[in-house]
């Protein structure tokens, strides 16, 4: 049919397979809406025929696609990386020429202007980078394209290592202002690296949030993925803090900050991000009043110059949001355009606030770099693992500044499946694949480069989104969506390029339903997967827990994540009681309890057969629970996984999940401090002194001369 052919030419799916052997057709309305978001009118049969003819003619006459990927040789290992990555060259004989170049008419002349300022007439032996490609065919046709030269594989992990997984806001210390901050993160990495032999610390996304009262606490729905959130600043660590003139006001703020900290740690209060930010914003205004010294001023000027237009747009949005609210769709019409004369005029009028937010971006960037430096100085092989959210809030800074790259009227989600019959709508506008390709993936490149600047590794949430995303038309249920495909080769090429330049690893969150071939492609390019113990079963066989030797090697293996019950909760069945108390069960309580007990029992039986349950002797209570959690992590060591992650709340027996999917106001998602088995909040200092924590991490701590488990 013409609509199906047109959709296929633009990467819009007309059907999908939620499970092997089952195909579900996408509605015509969903396909038409997706095409409309790509600028294609398919609203009538006549419009479809016209658009199809135009697209087929364009494809037939086109010499080159907008972006071409050329793979080079293997990337350097992360453990060998120290400083700028060496220049790799493309065109090795074992790397085939890109199909787009191989298919050019014989006699086509090429001119390549490289990032390094060279001009070449051949695609062979090119340096890594995104180069300008010009082609002239014998018949006079010409074309220009972005030529991405990327390593065929990402940097490899530096041997085997283990690390900690933590939601930074939940990690309070005796110096926090009511939530964990970058000072706490630097302290954690220094301690974990030096005292525990850990190789990495993975944190939640630290992206800038949409301001509001209340602010959306989810780190996965940010205003901007490109810039971090200054709420994470440790104010006292800013050099100008010591020279604030108004010491009286500062003392009052510090006392109020201590009150917030005490409320969370000792009075049962939830983490209140808005209250923390209110205090920090006032304190940062006092700090900003202190003149920068010559060296600091020069560093700030360099930062402004390096970040350029992207930073100017970002801070302009925040300055305008203070005046007009945090949903730019409701701003005066001229200000909805970041390039309008009215926006430029408003920026000038708000220059003081623009500079304030620019200064905060600089300070946050510096403290993030300090945290990574602390990790590497402590001997961590990887250091900080940062987390990249799937998308951004539709009302936020990125959606305003990069409007041309987002698909208007669309939201990212997931189709119906066995776990959610209604599907999901995540409320995040998707990038337009056509606009990304036309720009040489410029916004994607800038985003990755910014995150890799202070990361030893990057975790990509829903890494399958590099291949395709489920687009849901606004106002429609998720069932009325369809998949839109991205150029996975280009997305992976850019990712490999920026990771290699930074000497960083990439971990893909590939849990749940994954399109056939995706995991294999990611593995081929060196993207590590994510394996969570409770999901690793012999799904193609008896359905029982997967023995450790059958786990994949190239992955980060963990017992749990921020979206799942803690290990203690899973083993005891407490997670069922929590969901029952909130009315979230889909089966009778007795059935859910029995299923949970059977699941835990199967894993405990395997741990017992493998001899990993040491010293329990069939006991019960806290000691048995600790032994079982230790056994779970001994099991992870038995797998070939290159990286092993320990959920930090598991080290003290925390029962509560940080996020309970399917809830909003019913559960305090993203607002809980790390707590012990009794629910008592535990500070960083108390974690460092916890016998339970040390007993668990002794299982994983590298020891000289140890066998395979401790390599």
Secondary structure as the mmCIF struct_conf table of DSSP 4:
data_model
#
loop_
_struct_conf.conf_type_id
_struct_conf.id
_struct_conf.beg_label_comp_id
_struct_conf.beg_label_asym_id
_struct_conf.beg_label_seq_id
_struct_conf.end_label_comp_id
_struct_conf.end_label_asym_id
_struct_conf.end_label_seq_id
HELX_RH_AL_P HELX_RH_AL_P1 UNK A 2 UNK A 9
TURN_TY1_P TURN_TY1_P1 UNK A 10 UNK A 11
STRN STRN1 UNK A 12 UNK A 12
BEND BEND1 UNK A 14 UNK A 14
STRN STRN2 UNK A 15 UNK A 19
TURN_TY1_P TURN_TY1_P2 UNK A 20 UNK A 21
STRN STRN3 UNK A 22 UNK A 25
HELX_LH_PP_P HELX_LH_PP_P1 UNK A 26 UNK A 27
HELX_RH_AL_P HELX_RH_AL_P2 UNK A 28 UNK A 37
TURN_TY1_P TURN_TY1_P3 UNK A 38 UNK A 39
BEND BEND2 UNK A 43 UNK A 44
HELX_RH_AL_P HELX_RH_AL_P3 UNK A 45 UNK A 61
BEND BEND3 UNK A 63 UNK A 64
BEND BEND4 UNK A 66 UNK A 66
STRN STRN4 UNK A 67 UNK A 72
BEND BEND5 UNK A 73 UNK A 73
HELX_LH_PP_P HELX_LH_PP_P2 UNK A 74 UNK A 77
HELX_RH_3T_P HELX_RH_3T_P1 UNK A 78 UNK A 80
BEND BEND6 UNK A 83 UNK A 84
HELX_LH_PP_P HELX_LH_PP_P3 UNK A 85 UNK A 88
STRN STRN5 UNK A 89 UNK A 90
TURN_TY1_P TURN_TY1_P4 UNK A 93 UNK A 94
BEND BEND7 UNK A 95 UNK A 95
HELX_LH_PP_P HELX_LH_PP_P4 UNK A 96 UNK A 98
HELX_RH_AL_P HELX_RH_AL_P4 UNK A 99 UNK A 102
TURN_TY1_P TURN_TY1_P5 UNK A 103 UNK A 103
BEND BEND8 UNK A 104 UNK A 104
HELX_LH_PP_P HELX_LH_PP_P5 UNK A 105 UNK A 105
TURN_TY1_P TURN_TY1_P6 UNK A 106 UNK A 107
STRN STRN6 UNK A 109 UNK A 113
TURN_TY1_P TURN_TY1_P7 UNK A 115 UNK A 116
BEND BEND9 UNK A 117 UNK A 117
STRN STRN7 UNK A 119 UNK A 120
BEND BEND10 UNK A 121 UNK A 123
TURN_TY1_P TURN_TY1_P8 UNK A 124 UNK A 125
HELX_LH_PP_P HELX_LH_PP_P6 UNK A 126 UNK A 126
STRN STRN8 UNK A 127 UNK A 127
BEND BEND11 UNK A 128 UNK A 128
STRN STRN9 UNK A 129 UNK A 136
TURN_TY1_P TURN_TY1_P9 UNK A 138 UNK A 139
BEND BEND12 UNK A 140 UNK A 140
STRN STRN10 UNK A 142 UNK A 151
BEND BEND13 UNK A 152 UNK A 153
HELX_LH_PP_P HELX_LH_PP_P7 UNK A 154 UNK A 157
BEND BEND14 UNK A 159 UNK A 160
STRN STRN11 UNK A 161 UNK A 166
HELX_RH_3T_P HELX_RH_3T_P2 UNK A 168 UNK A 170
TURN_TY1_P TURN_TY1_P10 UNK A 174 UNK A 175
BEND BEND15 UNK A 177 UNK A 179
HELX_RH_AL_P HELX_RH_AL_P5 UNK A 182 UNK A 196
STRN STRN12 UNK A 200 UNK A 203
STRN STRN13 UNK A 207 UNK A 208
HELX_LH_PP_P HELX_LH_PP_P8 UNK A 209 UNK A 211
BEND BEND16 UNK A 213 UNK A 214
HELX_LH_PP_P HELX_LH_PP_P9 UNK A 215 UNK A 216
TURN_TY1_P TURN_TY1_P11 UNK A 219 UNK A 220
BEND BEND17 UNK A 221 UNK A 221
STRN STRN14 UNK A 222 UNK A 222
BEND BEND18 UNK A 223 UNK A 223
STRN STRN15 UNK A 224 UNK A 228
HELX_RH_3T_P HELX_RH_3T_P3 UNK A 230 UNK A 232
HELX_RH_3T_P HELX_RH_3T_P4 UNK A 235 UNK A 237
BEND BEND19 UNK A 238 UNK A 238
HELX_RH_3T_P HELX_RH_3T_P5 UNK A 239 UNK A 243
BEND BEND20 UNK A 245 UNK A 245
HELX_RH_AL_P HELX_RH_AL_P6 UNK A 247 UNK A 266
BEND BEND21 UNK A 267 UNK A 267
HELX_LH_PP_P HELX_LH_PP_P10 UNK A 269 UNK A 271
HELX_RH_AL_P HELX_RH_AL_P7 UNK A 273 UNK A 288
TURN_TY1_P TURN_TY1_P12 UNK A 289 UNK A 289
BEND BEND22 UNK A 290 UNK A 290
HELX_LH_PP_P HELX_LH_PP_P11 UNK A 291 UNK A 293
HELX_RH_AL_P HELX_RH_AL_P8 UNK A 294 UNK A 324
BEND BEND23 UNK A 326 UNK A 326
HELX_RH_3T_P HELX_RH_3T_P6 UNK A 328 UNK A 330
BEND BEND24 UNK A 331 UNK A 331
HELX_RH_3T_P HELX_RH_3T_P7 UNK A 333 UNK A 336
BEND BEND25 UNK A 337 UNK A 337
TURN_TY1_P TURN_TY1_P13 UNK A 338 UNK A 339
BEND BEND26 UNK A 340 UNK A 340
HELX_RH_AL_P HELX_RH_AL_P9 UNK A 341 UNK A 349
TURN_TY1_P TURN_TY1_P14 UNK A 350 UNK A 350
HELX_RH_AL_P HELX_RH_AL_P10 UNK A 351 UNK A 377
TURN_TY1_P TURN_TY1_P15 UNK A 378 UNK A 379
BEND BEND27 UNK A 381 UNK A 382
STRN STRN16 UNK A 383 UNK A 388
BEND BEND28 UNK A 390 UNK A 390
STRN STRN17 UNK A 392 UNK A 393
TURN_TY1_P TURN_TY1_P16 UNK A 394 UNK A 395
BEND BEND29 UNK A 396 UNK A 396
HELX_RH_AL_P HELX_RH_AL_P11 UNK A 397 UNK A 401
TURN_TY1_P TURN_TY1_P17 UNK A 402 UNK A 402
HELX_RH_3T_P HELX_RH_3T_P8 UNK A 403 UNK A 405
STRN STRN18 UNK A 406 UNK A 406
TURN_TY1_P TURN_TY1_P18 UNK A 408 UNK A 409
STRN STRN19 UNK A 410 UNK A 414
BEND BEND30 UNK A 418 UNK A 419
TURN_TY1_P TURN_TY1_P19 UNK A 421 UNK A 422
STRN STRN20 UNK A 424 UNK A 428
HELX_LH_PP_P HELX_LH_PP_P12 UNK A 429 UNK A 430
STRN STRN21 UNK A 431 UNK A 431
HELX_LH_PP_P HELX_LH_PP_P13 UNK A 432 UNK A 432
HELX_RH_AL_P HELX_RH_AL_P12 UNK A 433 UNK A 438
TURN_TY1_P TURN_TY1_P20 UNK A 439 UNK A 440
BEND BEND31 UNK A 441 UNK A 441
HELX_RH_AL_P HELX_RH_AL_P13 UNK A 442 UNK A 452
TURN_TY1_P TURN_TY1_P21 UNK A 453 UNK A 454
BEND BEND32 UNK A 456 UNK A 456
STRN STRN22 UNK A 457 UNK A 460
TURN_TY1_P TURN_TY1_P22 UNK A 461 UNK A 462
HELX_RH_3T_P HELX_RH_3T_P9 UNK A 463 UNK A 466
TURN_TY1_P TURN_TY1_P23 UNK A 467 UNK A 467
STRN STRN23 UNK A 468 UNK A 473
TURN_TY1_P TURN_TY1_P24 UNK A 474 UNK A 475
BEND BEND33 UNK A 476 UNK A 476
HELX_RH_3T_P HELX_RH_3T_P10 UNK A 478 UNK A 480
STRN STRN24 UNK A 482 UNK A 485
HELX_RH_AL_P HELX_RH_AL_P14 UNK A 488 UNK A 502
TURN_TY1_P TURN_TY1_P25 UNK A 503 UNK A 503
STRN STRN25 UNK A 505 UNK A 508
BEND BEND34 UNK A 512 UNK A 512
TURN_TY1_P TURN_TY1_P26 UNK A 516 UNK A 517
HELX_RH_AL_P HELX_RH_AL_P15 UNK A 518 UNK A 524
TURN_TY1_P TURN_TY1_P27 UNK A 525 UNK A 526
STRN STRN26 UNK A 528 UNK A 528
STRN STRN27 UNK A 529 UNK A 532
HELX_RH_3T_P HELX_RH_3T_P11 UNK A 533 UNK A 535
STRN STRN28 UNK A 537 UNK A 537
TURN_TY1_P TURN_TY1_P28 UNK A 539 UNK A 542
HELX_LH_PP_P HELX_LH_PP_P14 UNK A 544 UNK A 544
STRN STRN29 UNK A 545 UNK A 545
HELX_LH_PP_P HELX_LH_PP_P15 UNK A 546 UNK A 547
HELX_RH_3T_P HELX_RH_3T_P12 UNK A 548 UNK A 550
BEND BEND35 UNK A 551 UNK A 551
BEND BEND36 UNK A 553 UNK A 554
STRN STRN30 UNK A 555 UNK A 558
BEND BEND37 UNK A 559 UNK A 559
TURN_TY1_P TURN_TY1_P29 UNK A 562 UNK A 563
BEND BEND38 UNK A 564 UNK A 564
HELX_RH_AL_P HELX_RH_AL_P16 UNK A 567 UNK A 572
TURN_TY1_P TURN_TY1_P30 UNK A 573 UNK A 573
HELX_RH_AL_P HELX_RH_AL_P17 UNK A 574 UNK A 581
TURN_TY1_P TURN_TY1_P31 UNK A 582 UNK A 583
BEND BEND39 UNK A 586 UNK A 587
HELX_RH_AL_P HELX_RH_AL_P18 UNK A 589 UNK A 609
TURN_TY1_P TURN_TY1_P32 UNK A 610 UNK A 611
BEND BEND40 UNK A 615 UNK A 615
TURN_TY1_P TURN_TY1_P33 UNK A 617 UNK A 618
HELX_RH_AL_P HELX_RH_AL_P19 UNK A 621 UNK A 638
BEND BEND41 UNK A 639 UNK A 639
BEND BEND42 UNK A 642 UNK A 642
STRN STRN31 UNK A 643 UNK A 647
HELX_RH_3T_P HELX_RH_3T_P13 UNK A 648 UNK A 652
TURN_TY1_P TURN_TY1_P34 UNK A 653 UNK A 653
BEND BEND43 UNK A 658 UNK A 658
TURN_TY1_P TURN_TY1_P35 UNK A 661 UNK A 662
BEND BEND44 UNK A 664 UNK A 667
TURN_TY1_P TURN_TY1_P36 UNK A 669 UNK A 670
STRN STRN32 UNK A 675 UNK A 675
TURN_TY1_P TURN_TY1_P37 UNK A 677 UNK A 678
BEND BEND45 UNK A 679 UNK A 679
STRN STRN33 UNK A 681 UNK A 681
HELX_RH_AL_P HELX_RH_AL_P20 UNK A 684 UNK A 688
TURN_TY1_P TURN_TY1_P38 UNK A 689 UNK A 689
HELX_RH_AL_P HELX_RH_AL_P21 UNK A 691 UNK A 700
BEND BEND46 UNK A 701 UNK A 701
TURN_TY1_P TURN_TY1_P39 UNK A 704 UNK A 705
HELX_RH_3T_P HELX_RH_3T_P14 UNK A 708 UNK A 710
#
